[in-house]
Amino acid sequence: MLTRKIGLIGIGTVGKAFLKEFRRNKPFVKKTLNLDLEVVKVCDIDPHLKNFSQELGFPFTTDPQEIINDPQIDILIELIGGINPAKKFIISSLKKGKDIITANKALLSSEGREIFQLAYKLKRAIRFEASVASAIPLIKSISEVLKFARIKSIYAILNGTTNFILTEMQKHKVSLFEALEKAKKKGIAERNSSLDIKGIDSLHKISILCFLCFGKFPNLEEVLTEGIEKISLQDIHYAEELGFRIKLLAIAKKIKKEIEVRVHPALIPQNHPLAETNGVYNSIFINTEVGRDFFFSGLGAGGKPTALAVFSDLLSLVREGSNFFIPERGSKVNFRKRGQLYSRYYLKFLAKDKPGVLAKISKILADLGISIASVTQKETATLKSKFVPIIMLTHKTKEKDLNKAKEKIDRLPIIKPPTQLIRIEEL
Ligand code: HSE
């Protein structure tokens, strides 16, 4: 019988769910897989978690060093989140000979390069299935299979909170704020929910996928990252009328020899599987040279599904040992500079309803070589405002030119700025 001793730091939503799942599954794992796994100590800075832990039968401490310095502990499960002290704990534990399981996307996306190099040098394993798309076995599938199918692009919904919010707005016409409050109650939002709303959590996750798929982490500050904070019920409604749905997408794709990475809301065709990903679900659409398209979908956030990913990491680490990825080593991959985007756009102008307005807007667009695909002006009768929405879809154009046009249009006295601009992904 293979025996492993485990220490866990961080008893939040995921930590609690993991401890319950661990207790439930331990006898089965012992009997069927011949593995004797023991969580010998759990730690959280909040002393109130002592009762919770001890009721489940796990010895508790508020001092992480009791776990890090305990030579009998082989595996550290880090579920604190954030950069520090998580990084410090992981580095010290690696140096003490422990293997690591973490769900920490913020940490891996910014410090993964250093942490993976160290683990590699010390011949220690790191597993991080829970860091991206929760219970969906994505990290394992990419590392063990898809990577070898030569990945061309990833289009993904990687944040459960924003997907839940957009779904609530679309289906129940509630405001973004109301939907966010619901997401918080469900325990899916980050402690600092602006990480979800502003697209930063999706950025962290797509960066980890970039490393796995293309061998290199992008520089987070250089990635185009926009959240859903400016998406209104009106935009969702107009997009639907036009046959689209608005989703927060995380995209990484090869364009010639470069990788383009970006996170932003986008209009996507309603009949695409990504558009049908609702609520807390995440979906990942991967196009490869060898196997064409792969589609993953499942619960992307929440204590139980994330705990499941941690548990599966634990089993695979104990049974297979080493890492299934290699750290960045002289990768020749280059990331495409921002501002080179070539896309279709949804534009919503608020304009005075009088003759010549459309002509003025169209002239500015035409002067910059931007071709209009469709225009709809919305009825004025029920609107108290002097300004009426005009919805325009463009053909493909350079984003630089579109931004120039938007600036000029927003300076027109007949326009109430800012004009709304959302990219359209044709998929
Ligand atoms: N806040 C994250 C989300 C949690 O909503 O996706 C899972 O990583």
Residues whose N, C-alpha, C, O or C-beta is under 5 A from the ligand:
A	BS01	HSE	L158 N159 G160 T161 I188 A189 E190 D196 G300 A301
